[in-house]
């Protein structure tokens, strides 16, 4: 905190952190955006390194319990773990050799329990083993500073070392942290070092995109360590057929050097690397690294997204895209035209001309003309890293085309695996005790009353209220009758597909989403039926837990498996929380009906193509 803020710190906080000061434990006190009680509330409102929000993983969760010791007297015990973990009281009982129970004595201190406060630092304390391990920068955790509006950042190992009556052990259920492996990404590039730097940039951008799409938390996502090895001699790869052995030796040496530097994920910016797949795979296996095969992931990408006919930009096409080449799956009847000698000759000439440090206007014009004259389809797959670099610096060259850049495909693949590695291990939320499920006729009857109660709760949060609507797809012309409850709206929802979020312990429905397959949007130019989401709502007590995002993800997967051409929905222009979720998941606004729901309130249609809450209601 700044010097001006120090005088404003409540005396209760100053008294609370005296232990840290006395024991010379590094710490930073900060004021939360709001007062918080639970870890799930605290993490998104903490301030660390001048940024709002920390991962739930970095919030220290603490509870007070007790055992009956050998002297038959009650002994208080404080148990600590990370905020996304769940304390396993059976494990704690086994560790303490006595039945451990959560204490109700400190109920009034909920949200104010920490390891260092004057009421707690003399108690016996049990820390989960993950709290003293370093995972991601800045390698600290946060907890309350004895006040609902103040937090403190500190080093848990320092705290543990200072306490006298303490034990570190595995005290959580389903501890996934042991599966976490820090990813160090190694990029091997040829003489074009720009391609290596560009891939680095694209990987970081893709990770940020993945984080925004798959988490409701606002903290800056962690980024991996990235190493780049530039091998100028690999420029001879343009003549791969005649120099394969020399190129192979250069690649294996670079690969070994990269692995020895600590890289455990290996990728190449050069399109010919899959030609050496066996050699690269075996070398990576020796060093415990994983090879990202650009040809294999591009094939998956093209197959999953069902691309229309395309052109391919690559030199050495006979070697790469021919019948025995690693990219042979790209050679379809629709783009054999791209394989002629004239195409390859022109491309090599352009690449040679643009390899200079300063690209001149006429060189850019040559590439623009090349794309315009030689590429006959709307989609272009770029396999040449030099072209990738050019297009990233001068995107207007190809603005009339849809570009599928191999570097983007590699970056997206690495980002997905990097983020899944974190989400499935150290960020795995053991406290998320809910399931996302699609209802059938029988289960709909079972949960119908709960869905109706949610609909009543959220009715007036919509504009206009759901009770003013006789249908889930009406236009807003004020012709609907203003009913007190959304009975007719509910009848329409029950005729549609419904997915719910269900609490696994209480069987309570926390939220739902309804949708229609094969719906034609009332939007000019949108004539292909889509999967249309009509309503989404989360009960007030369950908001802020990422449930809305999980519901969207589930429906998007259903739409993909049913081969829908896209997913669409609508909302209103002042429903900012819903618009933010749609934007983060990749939905694009395709229509705006101005003043459709009243003066200054527009109806907005959003669509997610088939290829690729913070507390307020989401809906249409």
C-alpha positions in Angstrom: 0.0 0.0 0.0 1.1 3.6 -0.6 2.4 5.8 2.2 -0.8 7.8 2.2 -2.8 4.7 2.7 -0.8 3.4 5.7 -2.4 5.9 8.1 -5.9 4.7 7.0 -5.3 1.0 7.8 -7.7 0.0 10.6 -6.1 -0.7 14.0 -7.5 -4.2 13.9 -5.3 -4.9 10.8 -2.2 -3.3 12.3 -2.7 -5.5 15.4 -3.3 -8.6 13.3 -0.1 -8.3 11.2 2.2 -7.5 14.2 3.3 -11.2 14.1 4.5 -10.8 10.5 6.4 -7.7 11.4 7.9 -9.1 14.5 9.1 -12.2 12.8 10.4 -10.3 9.7 8.1 -12.2 7.3 7.8 -10.5 3.9 4.2 -9.3 3.4 2.1 -6.8 1.5 -1.1 -5.4 2.9 -3.8 -4.3 0.4 -7.5 -3.2 0.5 -9.9 -5.5 -1.4 -12.4 -4.0 -3.8 -15.2 -5.1 -1.4 -15.6 -6.8 1.9 -15.3 -10.6 1.5 -16.0 -13.7 3.6 -15.5 -16.8 1.4 -12.5 -17.7 -0.7 -14.5 -17.6 -3.8 -15.4 -14.0 -3.1 -12.0 -13.0 -1.9 -9.9 -14.2 -4.8 -11.5 -12.1 -7.6 -11.3 -9.0 -5.3 -7.8 -9.2 -3.9 -5.2 -6.7 -5.1 -1.7 -8.2 -5.9 1.0 -6.4 -7.9 -1.4 -3.6 -8.6 -3.8 -6.0 -10.4 -7.3 -6.9 -9.4 -7.9 -10.6 -8.8 -5.8 -13.7 -8.0 -6.4 -17.3 -8.9 -8.5 -19.1 -6.3 -5.5 -21.5 -6.1 -3.5 -18.6 -4.5 -6.1 -17.8 -1.8 -5.4 -19.5 1.5 -8.4 -21.4 2.9 -8.4 -21.9 6.7 -10.8 -23.6 9.1 -10.8 -24.1 12.8 -11.5 -27.6 14.1 -10.8 -29.6 17.2 -9.8 -33.1 18.4 -9.9 -34.8 21.8 -6.3 -35.4 22.7 -4.7 -38.1 24.9 -5.4 -36.1 28.0 -9.1 -36.2 27.1 -9.2 -32.5 26.6 -10.3 -30.5 23.6 -7.5 -29.2 21.5 -8.2 -26.6 18.7 -6.6 -27.2 15.3 -6.3 -24.8 12.4 -6.2 -26.5 9.0 -5.0 -24.6 5.9 -5.1 -25.5 2.2 -5.5 -23.7 -1.1 -8.8 -22.0 -2.0 -9.7 -24.4 -4.8 -9.1 -27.4 -2.6 -11.4 -29.3 -0.2 -10.2 -30.3 3.3 -10.5 -34.1 3.8 -11.4 -34.4 7.5 -10.9 -38.2 7.4 -7.2 -37.6 6.3 -6.9 -34.9 9.1 -8.2 -37.4 11.6 -5.7 -40.1 10.5 -2.8 -37.6 10.7 -3.8 -36.4 14.2 -4.7 -39.9 15.4 -8.0 -38.6 16.7 -11.3 -37.7 15.2 -11.2 -34.2 13.8 -14.4 -32.1 13.7 -15.0 -28.6 12.4 -15.5 -26.2 15.3 -18.6 -23.9 15.6 -16.9 -21.9 18.3 -15.3 -19.6 15.8 -18.3 -19.2 13.6 -18.3 -15.4 14.1 -14.7 -15.4 12.9 -15.6 -16.9 9.5 -13.6 -15.1 6.8 -11.1 -13.8 9.4 -9.2 -17.0 10.2 -5.5 -16.9 9.3 -2.2 -18.5 10.6 -0.7 -15.4 12.2 -3.5 -13.5 14.0 -3.2 -13.2 17.8 -6.1 -15.6 18.3 -4.6 -18.3 16.1 -0.7 -18.2 16.0 -0.4 -20.2 19.2 -2.8 -23.0 18.1 -1.7 -26.2 16.5 -1.7 -25.7 12.8 -1.8 -28.1 9.9 -0.9 -26.9 6.4 -1.6 -28.9 3.2 1.7 -29.8 1.5 0.7 -27.8 -1.7 0.7 -24.5 0.3 4.5 -24.6 0.8 5.3 -25.5 -2.8 6.1 -23.0 -5.6 4.0 -23.3 -8.7 3.4 -20.1 -10.6 4.8 -16.5 -10.2 4.8 -14.5 -8.0 5.0 -17.7 -5.8 2.9 -16.1 -2.9 -0.5 -16.6 -1.4 -3.0 -14.2 0.0 -5.4 -14.3 3.0 -7.3 -11.9 5.2 -5.5 -9.4 7.3 -8.0 -9.7 10.2 -10.5 -7.5 8.4 -13.1 -8.3 5.7 -11.9 -5.5 3.5 -8.1 -6.1 3.8 -5.9 -8.8 2.5 -2.3 -9.7 2.9 0.2 -11.3 0.5 2.8 -13.5 2.0 5.1 -16.5 1.7 3.5 -19.6 3.3 6.9 -21.4 3.8 8.1 -18.4 5.8 5.0 -18.5 8.0 5.4 -22.3 8.5 9.0 -21.8 9.5 8.1 -19.2 12.1 5.4 -21.2 13.8 6.3 -23.5 16.6 3.4 -26.0 16.7 2.9 -26.9 13.0 2.7 -29.8 10.7 2.7 -30.0 6.9 0.9 -33.0 5.3 -1.6 -34.0 2.6 -4.9 -32.9 4.0 -7.0 -32.4 0.9 -9.4 -34.6 -1.2 -8.3 -35.6 -4.7 -5.1 -33.7 -4.7 -4.3 -33.1 -8.4 -1.3 -30.9 -7.8 1.1 -33.9 -8.0 0.2 -34.3 -11.6 1.2 -30.7 -12.5 4.3 -30.4 -14.7 5.6 -27.0 -15.6 5.6 -26.7 -19.3 8.7 -25.2 -21.0 8.1 -24.6 -24.7 11.0 -24.9 -27.1 10.6 -23.2 -30.5 13.2 -24.3 -33.2 13.3 -22.0 -36.2 15.6 -21.5 -39.2 17.3 -18.4 -40.3 14.0 -16.5 -40.1 14.1 -15.6 -36.4 11.0 -13.4 -36.9 9.0 -16.6 -37.3 10.1 -17.9 -33.8 9.2 -14.6 -32.2 5.9 -14.5 -34.0 5.0 -18.0 -32.8 6.0 -17.0 -29.2 3.6 -14.0 -29.5 0.8 -16.2 -30.9 1.2 -18.8 -28.1 0.8 -16.1 -25.4 -2.2 -14.6 -27.3 -3.8 -18.0 -27.6 -3.3 -18.7 -23.9 -5.0 -15.4 -23.0 -7.9 -16.3 -25.3 -8.2 -19.8 -23.7 -8.2 -18.2 -20.2 -11.0 -15.8 -21.1 -13.1 -18.5 -22.7 -12.8 -21.1 -20.0 -12.8 -19.2 -16.7 -14.9 -16.6 -15.0 -11.9 -15.3 -13.0 -10.4 -12.0 -14.0 -6.7 -12.5 -13.0 -4.0 -12.3 -15.7 -3.4 -15.9 -16.9 -0.1 -17.6 -16.2 2.2 -17.8 -19.2 4.8 -20.5 -20.0 8.6 -20.2 -20.2 9.4 -20.2 -23.9 12.9 -20.9 -25.4 13.8 -20.1 -29.0 16.6 -21.7 -30.9 17.4 -20.1 -34.3 19.5 -22.2 -36.6 20.5 -20.1 -39.7 22.0 -23.2 -41.4 18.4 -24.7 -41.8 17.9 -22.3 -44.7 19.1 -25.2 -46.8 15.8 -26.9 -46.1 14.4 -25.3 -49.3 16.3 -28.1 -51.0 15.2 -30.8 -48.6 15.1 -33.6 -51.1 18.8 -33.4 -51.9 20.0 -32.4 -48.4 17.9 -34.5 -46.1 20.8 -36.1 -44.1 22.5 -32.8 -43.4 19.2 -31.2 -42.4 18.4 -34.2 -40.1 21.8 -33.9 -38.3 21.2 -30.1 -37.8 17.7 -30.7 -36.4 18.7 -33.5 -34.0 21.6 -31.4 -32.6 19.3 -28.4 -32.1 16.7 -30.7 -30.6 19.1 -32.1 -28.0 20.4 -28.7 -27.1 16.9 -27.4 -26.6 15.9 -30.4 -24.4 19.1 -29.9 -22.3 18.0 -26.3 -21.7 14.9 -27.6 -20.1 12.3 -27.6 -22.9 9.7 -30.4 -22.6 7.3 -29.2 -25.4 9.0 -28.9 -28.8 7.7 -27.2 -31.9 9.1 -26.0 -35.2 8.2 -23.0 -37.3 9.4 -24.8 -40.4 6.8 -26.7 -42.4 9.2 -29.6 -43.3 9.7 -30.8 -39.7 7.1 -33.6 -40.0 9.3 -35.1 -42.7 11.6 -36.1 -39.8 8.8 -37.2 -37.5 10.4 -40.5 -36.5 13.8 -39.0 -35.7 12.2 -36.0 -33.8 9.8 -38.3 -31.9 12.5 -40.7 -30.7 14.8 -37.9 -29.6 12.1 -36.1 -27.7 11.2 -39.4 -26.0 14.8 -39.8 -24.8 14.6 -36.5 -23.0 11.0 -36.8 -21.8 9.8 -34.1 -24.1 6.7 -33.9 -26.3 6.8 -33.1 -30.0 4.0 -30.9 -31.5 3.6 -32.3 -35.0 2.3 -29.4 -37.1 1.0 -31.8 -39.9 -1.0 -34.0 -37.4 -2.6 -31.1 -35.6 -3.5 -29.3 -38.8 -5.2 -32.4 -40.1 -7.3 -32.6 -36.9 -8.0 -28.9 -37.2 -9.2 -29.2 -40.8 -11.2 -32.3 -40.1 -13.0 -31.1 -37.0 -13.9 -27.7 -38.5 -15.0 -29.1 -41.9 -13.4 -26.4 -44.0 -14.6 -25.7 -47.5 -12.2 -26.0 -50.5 -9.0 -24.1 -49.9 -5.7 -23.1 -51.4 -2.3 -23.9 -49.8 0.6 -21.5 -49.7 3.9 -23.4 -49.4 7.1 -23.9 -51.2 8.4 -27.4 -51.8 4.8 -28.5 -52.3 5.7 -31.7 -54.1 7.7 -32.9 -51.1 5.2 -31.7 -48.5 1.7 -32.0 -50.0 2.4 -34.7 -52.5 1.0 -38.3 -52.1 3.8 -39.3 -49.7 4.2 -36.0 -48.0 3.1 -35.3 -44.3 0.5 -32.8 -45.6 -0.9 -35.0 -48.3 -4.4 -34.7 -46.7 -4.4 -31.2 -48.1 -4.2 -32.4 -51.7 -7.9 -32.5 -52.7 -9.3 -32.2 -56.3 -10.4 -28.6 -55.5 -6.9 -27.3 -55.1 -4.6 -29.4 -57.3 -4.3 -26.2 -59.3 -2.2 -24.8 -56.5 0.4 -27.5 -57.1 1.7 -26.4 -60.5 5.3 -25.4 -61.1 4.5 -21.8 -61.9 2.9 -21.4 -58.5 5.9 -22.7 -56.6 8.4 -20.7 -58.7 6.5 -17.5 -58.1 6.3 -18.2 -54.4 10.0 -18.9 -54.0 10.8 -15.7 -55.9 8.6 -13.7 -53.6 10.1 -15.3 -50.5 13.6 -14.6 -51.7 12.7 -11.0 -52.4 11.0 -10.4 -49.1 13.8 -12.1 -47.0 15.5 -8.7 -46.7 15.3 -6.9 -43.4 13.3 -4.0 -44.9 10.3 -5.0 -47.0 9.6 -2.6 -49.8 6.2 -1.5 -51.2 6.6 -3.4 -54.5 7.5 -6.6 -52.6 4.2 -6.3 -50.6 2.4 -5.7 -53.9 3.9 -8.8 -55.4 2.6 -10.9 -52.5 -0.8 -9.2 -52.7 -1.0 -9.9 -56.4 0.2 -13.5 -55.9 -2.7 -14.2 -53.4 -5.2 -12.5 -55.6 -4.2 -14.3 -58.9 -3.1 -17.7 -57.6 -5.5 -18.3 -54.7 -8.9 -19.1 -56.1 -10.8 -20.0 -52.9 -11.9 -17.9 -50.0 -9.8 -19.9 -47.5 -6.0 -20.1 -47.7 -3.8 -22.4 -45.6 -0.4 -20.9 -45.0 2.4 -23.4 -44.4 5.3 -21.0 -45.1 6.6 -19.1 -42.0 8.0 -16.3 -44.1 4.5 -15.6 -45.4 3.1 -15.9 -41.9 5.5 -13.1 -40.8 4.5 -11.0 -43.8 0.8 -11.3 -43.2 1.1 -10.6 -39.5 2.9 -7.3 -40.2 0.7 -6.4 -43.2 -2.7 -8.0 -42.7 -4.4 -5.9 -45.4 -2.6 -8.0 -48.0 -5.1 -10.8 -47.4 -8.0 -9.0 -45.9 -10.5 -10.4 -48.5 -9.4 -14.0 -47.6 -9.8 -16.3 -44.6 -6.3 -17.3 -43.5 -5.6 -20.5 -41.7 -2.0 -19.9 -40.6 0.0 -23.0 -39.5 1.6 -20.9 -36.7 -1.9 -20.0 -35.4 -2.8 -23.7 -35.4 0.3 -24.7 -33.5 -0.2 -21.8 -31.0 -3.8 -22.8 -30.4 -2.9 -26.4 -29.8 -0.1 -25.6 -27.4 -2.4 -23.0 -25.6 -5.2 -25.6 -25.1 -2.8 -28.2 -23.7 -1.1 -25.6 -21.5 -4.3 -24.4 -20.0 -5.8 -27.8 -19.6 -2.7 -28.9 -17.8 -3.2 -26.0 -15.3 -7.0 -26.3 -15.0 -6.8 -30.1 -14.5 -4.1 -30.0 -11.9 -3.3 -26.9 -9.7 -6.4 -24.9 -10.7 -8.7 -27.9 -10.4 -11.6 -26.8 -8.2 -12.4 -29.5 -5.7 -15.0 -27.2 -4.3 -17.0 -27.2 -7.5 -19.6 -29.8 -6.5 -21.9 -29.5 -9.4 -22.7 -31.4 -12.6 -23.9 -30.1 -16.0 -26.5 -32.5 -17.5 -29.1 -32.5 -20.3 -32.6 -33.4 -19.2 -34.8 -36.0 -20.9 -38.6 -36.2 -20.4 -38.4 -38.1 -17.2 -35.7 -35.9 -15.5 -37.5 -32.8 -16.7 -40.6 -33.9 -14.7 -38.4 -34.4 -11.7 -36.7 -31.0 -11.8 -39.6 -29.0 -13.4 -40.6 -27.3 -10.1 -37.0 -26.2 -9.4 -36.7 -24.7 -12.9 -40.0 -22.9 -12.4 -38.7 -21.3 -9.2 -35.5 -20.1 -10.9 -37.7 -18.6 -13.7 -39.8 -16.8 -11.1 -36.6 -15.5 -9.4 -35.1 -14.1 -12.6 -38.3 -12.9 -14.3 -37.9 -9.2 -13.7 -34.2 -9.2 -14.4 -34.9 -9.5 -18.1 -35.9 -6.6 -20.4 -38.8 -7.0 -20.9 -39.7 -9.4 -18.1 -40.3 -13.0 -19.1 -43.9 -12.7 -17.8 -44.5 -10.2 -20.6 -43.7 -12.7 -23.3 -45.8 -15.5 -24.7 -42.9 -17.1 -26.5 -39.1 -17.5 -26.3 -38.6 -16.1 -29.8 -41.0 -13.2 -30.0 -40.2 -9.8 -31.4 -40.6 -6.9 -29.0 -43.5 -4.9 -30.3 -45.3 -4.5 -26.9 -48.0 -6.8 -28.2 -47.4 -9.4 -25.4 -49.7 -9.4 -22.5 -48.3 -8.3 -19.1 -48.8 -11.4 -16.9 -47.7 -11.6 -13.3 -45.7 -14.8 -13.8 -44.0 -16.3 -16.9 -46.4 -19.2 -17.2 -46.7 -19.2 -21.0 -42.9 -18.6 -21.3 -42.3 -21.7 -19.1 -44.6 -23.8 -21.3 -42.4 -22.9 -24.4 -39.2 -23.7 -22.5 -40.5 -27.2 -21.6 -41.0 -27.9 -25.3 -37.3 -27.2 -25.9 -34.0 -28.9 -25.0 -32.9 -28.1 -21.5 -29.5 -28.4 -19.8 -29.2 -27.9 -16.0 -26.4 -27.3 -13.5 -27.1 -29.6 -10.6 -25.6 -29.6 -7.1 -24.3 -33.1 -6.5 -24.8 -33.0 -2.7 -28.3 -31.4 -2.4 -29.6 -32.3 -5.9 -30.7 -28.6 -6.2 -30.8 -27.0 -9.7 -28.4 -24.0 -9.7 -29.1 -22.8 -13.2 -30.4 -23.9 -16.6 -30.1 -23.1 -20.3 -32.7 -23.9 -23.0 -32.2 -24.1 -26.7 -33.6 -25.1 -30.1 -31.9 -27.1 -32.9 -32.3 -26.0 -36.5 -33.7 -22.6 -35.8 -33.5 -20.0 -38.6 -32.5 -16.6 -37.2 -34.7 -13.6 -38.2 -31.6 -11.8 -39.4 -30.9 -10.7 -42.9 -28.3 -12.9 -44.6 -28.5 -15.7 -41.9 -30.5 -18.4 -43.7 -28.8 -21.5 -42.4 -30.5 -23.1 -39.3 -28.5 -22.9 -36.1 -28.6 -24.1 -32.5 -30.4 -21.2 -30.9 -30.1 -20.5 -27.1 -33.4 -19.1 -25.9 -32.8 -18.6 -22.1 -30.1 -19.0 -19.6 -30.4 -18.2 -15.9 -28.4 -18.9 -12.7 -30.0 -18.6 -9.3 -28.7 -15.7 -7.3 -27.0 -17.8 -4.6 -24.9 -19.7 -7.1 -23.6 -16.8 -9.2 -20.0 -15.9 -9.6 -18.9 -19.6 -9.8 -18.6 -19.9 -13.6 -21.9 -21.8 -14.0 -23.1 -19.7 -17.0 -19.8 -20.4 -18.8 -20.1 -24.2 -18.1 -23.7 -24.2 -19.4 -22.6 -22.4 -22.6 -19.7 -24.8 -23.1 -22.0 -27.8 -22.7 -24.5 -26.6 -25.3 -21.7 -25.7 -27.7 -20.4 -29.2 -27.5 -23.9 -30.6 -28.1 -24.3 -28.4 -31.1 -21.0 -29.5 -32.5 -21.8 -33.2 -32.1 -25.2 -32.6 -33.8 -23.3 -30.9 -36.7 -25.1 -27.6 -36.2 -23.7 -24.8 -38.4 -23.3 -22.5 -35.4 -24.7 -21.5 -32.0 -26.7 -18.2 -31.7 -28.5 -16.2 -29.1 -29.8 -12.7 -28.4 -29.7 -10.3 -25.5 -30.2 -6.6 -24.9 -27.6 -3.9 -25.1 -27.5 -3.0 -21.4 -27.0 -6.6 -20.3 -23.2 -6.1 -20.0 -22.3 -9.3 -18.0 -24.0 -11.5 -20.7 -22.3 -9.6 -23.6 -18.9 -10.1 -21.9 -19.4 -13.8 -21.6 -20.5 -14.1 -25.2 -17.5 -12.0 -26.4 -15.0 -14.1 -24.3 -16.5 -17.3 -25.8 -16.0 -16.0 -29.4 -19.5 -15.0 -30.3 -19.8 -12.2 -32.8 -22.6 -9.6 -33.0 -24.4 -10.1 -36.3 -27.5 -7.8 -35.9 -28.5 -4.8 -33.8 -32.2 -3.8 -33.7 -32.0 -0.3 -32.3 -34.5 0.7 -29.5 -36.2 -2.6 -30.0 -36.9 -3.0 -26.3 -37.4 0.6 -25.4 -35.7 3.9 -25.8 -31.9 3.3 -25.8 -32.2 -0.5 -25.4 -31.3 -2.5 -28.5 -31.8 -6.2 -29.2 -28.5 -7.8 -30.1 -28.1 -11.1 -32.0 -24.8 -13.0 -31.4 -23.5 -16.1 -33.3 -20.7 -18.5 -32.6 -19.5 -20.2 -35.9 -19.1 -23.9 -35.7 -15.3 -23.8 -36.1 -14.2 -22.3 -33.5 -21.3 -14.0 -14.6 -20.3 -12.1 -12.8 -23.6 -12.2 -11.0 -26.3 -10.9 -13.3 -28.7 -12.9 -15.3 -27.9 -14.0 -18.8 -30.8 -14.3 -21.2 -32.6 -13.2 -24.3 
